[in-house]
Amino acid sequence: MLLHQCRRDSGGTDYAFKESVMEKISFPKKFKVYLPLLALFLGLIFMMPRSPKLNYDYRKGSPWLNETLVAQFDFPVLKTEAQLMEEREKAGSLVIPYYRLDPKVSAKSMTAVSSLDLGSHPEVRVHLSDALAFLYSKGILSPSAGRDVDELHSDPDALIYVQKDRRAVKVPVSEVFTIEDATDYIRESLTETCPWCNVDSLFSAASLSSLIVPDLVYDPQTTDLVHEESINYISPTQGVIRAGQVIVSEGEIVTAEIEQLLDSYKAEYDMSVGYGASPAYMWIGNVLISFFIVLVLFLAICYCNSSIFDEFNKYLYLLLIFTLAALGSSIVAKIDASLFYLIPFTLISLYLLAFFTKRIVFSVYFISLLPMMIFAPNGVELFVMYLVAGSVAMLVFGYFNRGWLQFVTALIVFGVMIVVWGAFRLIDGIDGLKEYHTVFDMALGALLSVAGYPLIYLFEKIFKLVSNSKLAELSDTNNKLLRLLADKAPGTFQHSLQVMNLADAAARSIDANVLLVRAGALYHDIGKINNPQCFTENETSGVKYHAGLSPKESSQEIIRHVSDGLALADKYGLPEEIKAFISSHHGTSCTAYFLTQYLNAGGDPEDVAEFCYDGIRPVSKEHVVLMICDSVEAASRSLKNYSPESISALVDNIVDGKAKENQFSESDISLRELSILRAEIKAYLQQMYHSRVSYPKRQQKTEK
């Protein structure tokens, strides 16, 4: 926290600020701040990979910049996604029919031969039996195949499955017979072995064609099942590289084939190779990496907004979101690395954005993605993709964060992810753009970023935080408490609206939490509901509330609106962040008007405690913004001349007066930010009170 102190120079009324320089960071002194960091550090150590990684950086089309790589072990060559897809398409178009062998058919035919009436040529029976035995040893196809049997048989490369004795084997279709082929075979065999017979007459007289019955019966259900399995169970490998074989030489261009070998070698190395060195080295490495990640996170909080350490619930929430991001990366890397495209890591930025400013959100989000770079196989690509997508989500969510418009945010995030992913695919080769399942995963992940956002309300309850959505809801002037303020104290309500608009502009100029300042401005004076006539802005004509009251009594009536406001805040369930604005918008300052009356009337300067507010001094820049804007807006109503000089003098007097009273001594606002606030408030008031055109009076003779 940057502490600012004021001192009065001996010869005048100027006040100088003494602030710690940017290079000197104020580290938290409370021990409890470091306990969650220690727990996070230990958790990261156990999340770290326990197996070595092949740390070579290579890309297709670029030279191999490392030493010649020789395989240390045998490993299978993994097929590329394009090769697998081609094989699936080929398997899908190739249907291999499945047949079951029916042994009863051959037995029945052979029995029929023995009782066949062959007339004057009984010697043919032996030759006929031999021919049938040969046919059935090969098999005769049933005509009820999935495709025409003659067409199947005419394809020399066609295969069929034949199940025999509970075993199915692939058989070339050229080795089995159709009914026509079997008939021709018997004719030729008998003609050759029994030349003295008239084979055609014998076929007709003895009905030899009836002996040829198919014993290979087509099974359509099993054919479909086997076809489906052949598509689903494509072998992921092709060939083996033996130990000692050169994979790539130093300086050699990495072609598609070499890249495939390197990917296969890396996959086998990461999966199977044990840690060769002492395990102690691995643990030391993991400890150091975990320590540096936690250190960077800690320093990022110190640099961006060290006041987070003072709000322990917000601090714990920030560490929880970081832990969830790291744990998610670790689990996904161990289960299936392809799921990195499906998990909505952009939600990390939105979960942080709900309670913190963009500056701290971007820094913590950036660091939260570092474990992904370590755990994921393609960590650099994923890191860049989610860094860009999360940054864009932070930007567009401010415009599309309600109702169905959240799906617009999801669509934009998906588009950004596609562009970044496509850029990396173009580097690797345009064929990578055909990985449609990855595109589907990214689309689903972007949609999950919308579906998962409502969990923010659960975090809000658990950690007792106030989200930006809650602040926007509180800023709705139609809610019950603000409507009560508008009805009972309309002047105060209008004053609050003016303060809100002025504070909005001022907060934006120094990157403060605008939604928090707006909500605080609307509720800071709600205590005036209990006694509206006590305050000038609500007085009705002819009624003077303070007439007849002493300065002390009037001062106490004015001061009471702070305690009344806190009581109303408790009654209507306002969060602590809003109650802090009620307590701090006057700080510990005094009611100057009545104090001056008291002193001018001869009051004791030592007895002024009853003229001072019993509030708290501002502790955040948002509190400072409201304190200044509240005082400036009220004082600006009494100006008789709204020239740039008078407005500038008014703002400077109020800011210097608050500084003189040490109202900023406990806040984290810097001198530079105070200077920016002065300039922004002056510019806003000059625009609000700019001079109007003076219309000339119309002469009477020009009127009809």
N, C-alpha and C positions, 0 to 999 in steps of 0.2 A: 504494500500500500504506500502511495506517495503521500508523505505528510507535508502539509503546508502551514507555515507559521507566519504571522503578521507582526511587524514592529513599526512603531511610529517614529519617524525622524524628529529630531529635537527642534527643528526650525519650521515645521509645517505639518500638513495633514496627508502627505503621501504615504502609501503603505507598500512595502516590498514583500514579495513572496520568496520564501526560502524553500526550494524543493530539491529533492534528490535527483541527480542527473540520470539520464536514461540508462547509462552503462551500469549503474549500481542498482542491482535488483534486490528488493526486500524479500528475503526468504522467510517463510512462516516459521515461527518459533515454537508453535504448539506441537508436542510430540505426536498427538493423535492424527495429525495430518500425514505423518510418514508411515503409520501402521497400514493403511490401505495400500500404499505404494509397495510396501514390503510384501503384502499378500499377493498383489498383482505380479510382482517380480518372481515370487516362488511359483505362482501359477504358470507364468510364461516358460519357466525352466522346464516344467513337466509337459508343456504343450509342444516343445521343440522336437523336431524329428530325431528318432533314435538310430536311424540308418544313414549311411553316407550318401551323398549325391554326386553325380558325375557333372562337375562344374566346368563344362566346356560351352562356350558361346559360339554358335555357328548358324549360318543362314544360307539357303540355297542361292547359288549364283555368286557367292562371295568366296574368296580363298580361305583355306584352312590355315589359320595363323598360329596353330599350336604345333608341337612336335608330332612326328609320325605316330599315328595311333595304331597299336597292334592289339588284337583281341587277347585278353587275359584268360578267357574261358570260352567254351562252346556256348553259342546262343542261337535261338531261332530268329529268322528274319520275319518281322511282322509285316503283314500286308497293309498297304495304305487304305484309307477309307474309300478312295476311288476304286481300287482293285476289289475290295469287298463288295462294293455296290455293283460293280460289273459282274462279279460272280453270282451275286444274288439275282440279278436280272437274267443272267443266262440260265441259272437253275430254275427260275420261275417260268421261263419259256420252254424248258425241256421236261416233259412228263414221261417217266419210265413206267410202263404198265407192270402191274403186279399179278402174277398167276400162281394158283395153288395146284399142285400135282395130285390127281385123284388116282391112286393105284388100283382101285376097283375096276376102272375102265379097261385097263390093259388085261387084267385077269379075265374079265368077262369076254373080251374079244378073243383071247387065246383059247378059252373054253369053247367058244363058238366055232373056231377053226376045226377042233377035233371032231365035232359032230356035223361038219359041213358035208353036203352031198356033192362030190366032185365028178360023178358019173364014171366015165371010162378013163379018168386021169387021177386015180388016187395018189399017185406018186408026187403030185403037185403039193399035197398037204404039207410035207416037210419043208419045201422051199417057201411056201406061203407063211408058215409059222416063223421061219427065220427072218423073213422080211418084216413081218409085224413086230417081232421082238426087237429088231433094230429101230424101227420107227418109234416104238414106245420107250426105248432107251434114251432117245433124244427128246421126245415129247411132241405132241400134236396140239397146235394152238386152237383155242376156242374162237369162233368167229365173233363173239360178243365183246370185243376189245374196245378201249376208249377211242381208238382211231381205226380206220379200215385195216384189216389184217394184211391184205395184199400190199397196201401202201407201207405198212410197218415192215413187212418182210422184204420189200424192195429196197429199203434203206440199208446199205451194207454196214453202216456204223451204229445202227439202232441196237439198243439193249433192252432186256426185260428182266424183271425179278422173278425167279422161280423158287417157290417154297416147297421143300421136300424134307421130310423127317424133322420138322420144326426148325429147319434152317433155310434161310433165304440167300440165294446167290445171284449175282448178275451173270446173265448168259447172253451172248450175242444172238440176235434174232435169226441170224443166218444158220445157226446150228440146230434150230428146231424146224418143224414142218407145219405147213398149213394143210388143210384137208385135200386141196388140189395137188399140192406137192407130194403128199403121202400117196395119193392115188396113182400119180405118175410114177412114183418110185416103185410101187408094187408091179405095175405093168411092165416097166423096164426090167425089173428083177426076174419076173417070171418069163419074160421073152428071152432073157439071157440064159436062164437055167433050164427052161423047158421049151426049147425051140420047136418041138413037135406039136405043141398045143396051140390052138387058136385062142390067144389070151382074151381078145375082145368077146368071143363067144362064151368063154368060161366066166368072165366078169358078169355077163348078162344072165347066163344060166344059173350060176351059183350065188348071185347077188353079193359079189365080193366087196362092193362099195359099202355095204352095211357094216362090214368089219372095222372100217376106219372111223373111229369115234374119238373126238378130242379129249385128251386127259389133262390138258393145261387149261384150267377154268379161270377166267378173268375175275379179279376181285376189285371192284371200283372203290370201295371204302378204304381198303388198305392202300390202294394206289394214291388216293388223295392225301392220306396221312403221311405216307412216305415222301410225297412231293412237298408237303408243307415242312417236314423235318429237314429235307435237303436244302430248303431255302433258309431255314432258321439256324442251321448248324453248319455254316460255312467255316472251314478251318481258318483261323486267324493268322496262320504262319505259312511261309513258303521257303523251304530249304533251311540249311544250318550253316553258320560260319564257325569254322574250327579254331581252337586256341592257337595263337601264333600267326594267324592270317592277318595281313595288313588291311585295315579298314579304310584309312585315308592317309595320304602322305602329306608332309609339310609343304604348304604353298599350293596344293592341288585345289582346283575349283570344286566346290561342293555341288555336285549335280543332284538330280532328283533321286538317282539310285543310291548315291553315297549318303544323302540325307536320310533315306529309308534305313540304311545300315546303321547310321549313327543313332537314329531314334530307337531302333531295336536294341542296340547295344546299351543305350542309356536306360531303357525300360528294364532290361534284365539286370543291369548293374544296380539300379535303385531298389529292385525288388529282392534280389537274391544274394548280393555280395555283402558279407559281414564287415564290421568295422575292423580294419586290419591293425590299427595302432592300439595303444592302451586306452581303455574306456575312460580313463581319467581325462585324457585330452578332449574327448568328445564332451564330457560334462563341463570342463572348463570353458570350452567354446560356447556351449549353450548358455552358461551362466553369464559370460561377458556380453553376448548378443542381447540376452534378456535385460541385463542391467542397462545397456545403452538405450534400448527402446524405452524403458521406463524413465530413464533420465531425460530423454528428448521430450517425452510427454510432460514431465514435471516442469521442465524449463519453458515449454510452450505455454503452460498455464501462467507461469511467472511473468513471461514477456507480454502475454496478451491481456490477462486480467487476473492479477494476483488476489483480488478481493474474493474470488471463488473459494479460496481456502477458508475464508471466514464464514461462508455459507456451507456448512458441512454437508447438508442434505444434497445440495447441487453438486458439490465436489464428489460425493459418493456416487451420484447418478452418472456423472461424466465418466468415472472410472468403470462403472458397470457396463456402460455402452461400449467402451473400449474393450473390456474383457469379453463381451459377447461377440464382438467382431473378430477378435483373435481366436476365441474358442470355436466359432463357426468355421473359420479358415482351417484350423487344425483338424476338426472332425471331417469336413468335406474332403480334405487332402487324403485322409486315411481311408475313407469309404469309397469315393469315386470322384476323381478330379474333374470329370465332365460336369458335375453338379455346380461348379463355381459359376457357370452361366445362368443357373436356375435360382440360386440363392440371392435375394434382393439386398445386396450390400449397400445400395443407395439409401436404404432406410436409415442407415447410421447417421447420415447427414441430416435427414429430416427429424430423427429423434433428438439430435443435438440442437437443431435449429428451433425446436419448440420452446427451449428454455434459455438459450444463449444467443449472443450476437454473432453475426456472420464471421467476424474476425477470429474469435476463439473457435467457432465451429469448423471453419476451414482448416485451421491448424491441427485440431484434434482429429478431424476426419482423415486428413493426410497421414497422420501417424498411425491411425487405426488400420490403414490399409497395408502398412509395412509387414505385419505377419503374413499376409496373403502372398506377398512377394517372396517370402522365405519358404512357405509351405507348398505353394502351388507349383506344378511342373513348368507352366508357362506364366510364371509370376509377374514378369515385367508387362506382358500384354494385358493381363487382368488388372494390374495396378493402374496402368494408364487408362484403361477403359472405364473402370469404376471411379477413378479420380475425376475424369471429365464428366461422366454421367452424374455423379453426386454433386459436382459444382454447378452444373446446369440445373439440377433438381432444386438446389438451394435458391437459385435465381427465379425460376418459373413458379415455384410453389407459393411465392408471395402473391401471385396473380391468379393461380388456379388451385385453390385450397379448400373450396367448399362444394359439397354435393357432387354432382356428376362431373364438375370441372376437374376433379382430382384425376379422372381418367385422361384428361388432356395432358396433365403432368406425366402420367405413365406413358402416354404415346410419345411425348417429346423425349423422355428418358430412353425409351426403346429405340427411337430414331438415332439418338446420339451413340448408343451402344453399337448399333448396326454400322454406323459410319466408321467408328474407331476399329471395331472388329474387322470390317471390310478392308480398312487400310492395311492392317497386318496381314490379311489374306492376300492382298495384291502383292505384298513383298514376298510372301512365300510361294506364290503361284496362283493364278486365277482359278484353278480347279478347286481350291479350298472354299470358294464361295458357294459350292454346291452342298455344303454341310448343313442341310436344311434342318436337321434335328437341333443343331446349336442355335439357329435362328429362332426356332420354336421355344427353346429353353429361355432365351433372352426375352422373348415376348411374354412368356409366362412369369418370369422373374420381375419384369417391369409392372405387370398386373398385380403381383404379390406385394409390391411396394405400396400400392394403394390399399390392398386388403389388410396389410399389417400395420398401417398407420394408426388405426383406433387404439392400439395397445398403449399409445401415448397417454390416454386417460387413466389407464391402470398405473403406469409409472407416476403420473401426477398424484394419485391417491397414496401410493406406497411411500414416495419420497416427500410428500407434502409440498409439492412445487406448484407453480402457476404457469401453465403453458401459454403460448401466444394465442391459441384458440380461446382459452379461458379469458385472457385479457381482452380479446376482441368482443367476447360475449359480455363482459363487464362494461365495455365502452358503449354498448347499445343504450341510447338515451331513453328507450322505451321500457327499460326494466323498472321494477317496482320502486326501488329506493331513489333512483334519479327522477322518476315521475313525482314522487313525494317532495323532492327538493324543488322541482319546477313549480309545483302547486303551492307550497307553503312559503318558499323563499325565491320567487322568480328572479329578483335582482341577483342573488347569489348564483342561481343557475346560469344566468347569462354571463356573469363574471367567470364562472368555471369553464364555460364554453370558450370564452376569449382566451383564458389562460391555457386551455388545452391546445388551441390552434397556435398560440405563440410558442408554447413548450414543444409542440411537434416540430416546428421549424428549427428551434434551437437544438433539440436533441439530435436531429438529423445531421446538423453541422458538425457534431463531435462524435458521431457514430455511437450514440447512446441507444438504449432500448426504447424505441419510439412508442411501441404499444404499451409498455409499462408506464411511461411518462404520461401518455394520454389518459390511461385509466386512473392514475394517481391524481391528475389534474381535475378530473370529473368528481372525485370523491373527497378531495382534501378539505372542503368546507362543509361537509354534510352535517356537521354539528350545529350549524346555524339554523337547521330545521326547527330545533327546540325553542328558539327565541329569535325569529327573523327580524323583528322590529328593532332589535338592538343594534343592527348594522345599517350603515348609511344607504347601501344599495337597495335595501328593502323598505326604507321609510316611506310612509304615505304622507301626502301633503297635510300640514297642520299638526302632525304628530311628532313630537320631539322626545324620544325615549329617554335620553340622558339628562333632560332638564330636571333639575332638583337632585341629581345624584352627585356625590363627591367624585373627584378623579379616581380615588382608590376603588370605589364601588363600580364605577363605569369600567375601569380596567379589569376588574374581576369578572364582570359580565362578558366582556369581550374575550378574555382568556378562556372562559369556560367552554367555548365552542370546540376546543381541542378535545377535552375529556368527554364532552357530549358526542363528538364525532366518533371517538373510539368505542363508546358504549353502543352507538347505532351500528358500527361496523361489526361488533360482536353479535348483536341481535340479528343482523341480516347475513351473517356468515361470510363477511369479506375476508380474503386471505391476508396473511401477515404482511405480504409485500405492499398491499394497499394501505394497511394501517400504519405502516412506517412513514408513508407520505403525510398522513394526518398528523402524526407526532412531530415530524421534522419540517413541515413547511414554514413554521415560524421559528423553529429551533429553540434557542434559549434567549432570543431577543426580547426587547421590551415594547410595550405599547407606547410608542414615542409621543403621541398626541396628548394622552392623559398624564404621562410622566412629566412632560414639559409644563402642563397646567399645574401639576402638583408642586414642582420646584419653583415655578414663578410665583406661586401663592405662599412661598416661604417654607415649603416642606423640607424635611430632613433628608439630605442627599444620601445618608447612610441607610435610610429606611425605604429602599426602593425594590425590595425583593418581591413585593406583591404586584409590581407592575411588569414582572418578567414571566414569560411562558415557561412552564415546567415540561418542556418537550425534550426531544433529542436533537443533537446536531446532525446534519446530513452526513451519511457515511458512504454514499455512492454519488456518481456524477448525475444520475437521474434525480436524486433528491435535491442536489444543488440547482439543477435546471429548473425544477418546480419552484423552489424557494425564490430564485431571482425573478422568474416570470410572474409569479403571484404578486410580488411586491411591485414590479414594474407596471403590470397591467392596472393595478389599483391606483398607483401614483399617477399614471399617465392621464387618468380621468380629470385630475385637478389642474392639468396644464392649460394655460390660457393661450400659449403660443406654441404651435406644433412645428416650429422650424427645425431643420436638421441640428442646429446648434443646441436648442433647448432639449430636444430628445436625447442627444448625445450626453449632455450634462446630466439629465435625469438618470440615465442608465449607469453612467460612471459613478454618480453619487450613491446609488443604491448598492451596486456591487462593492464599492469601496467601504460603504457603511457596514455591510455584512462581514466583510473581511476584517474591519476594525473590531467588530464584536467577536471575532474568532469563530464565526459560524462555519467556516470551511476547513477548520483545523483537523477534523477527523475524516474528511472525505478523500476519495482517490482521484479527484480532478486535478489536472495540472495547470500551470500558469498559462501554457499555450492554449489549452482548451478554454480557459476562462476568457482569454483574449478573443478567441473565435466566437464565444457566446456573446460577448459584448457587441461585436460587429454584426452578428446575425440578428440580434434583438433590435438593435438600432435600425437596421435596414427594414426589418418587418414593420416596426412602428411607423417609420417614415412612409411606407406604402399604405399602411392602414389609415393614417391621418393625413394623407396627401391633400393638398388644397383643391377645392372644387371650382368649377367655372361659375363666375358670378353673372347671373342672367341680367341683362339691362331691363329697366322698367319701360314698358310699352307706353308711348304717348297716347293721350286720350283721343287725339284727332285721327289716329290711325285705326281706331277700333270702329267696327261697324255699329 
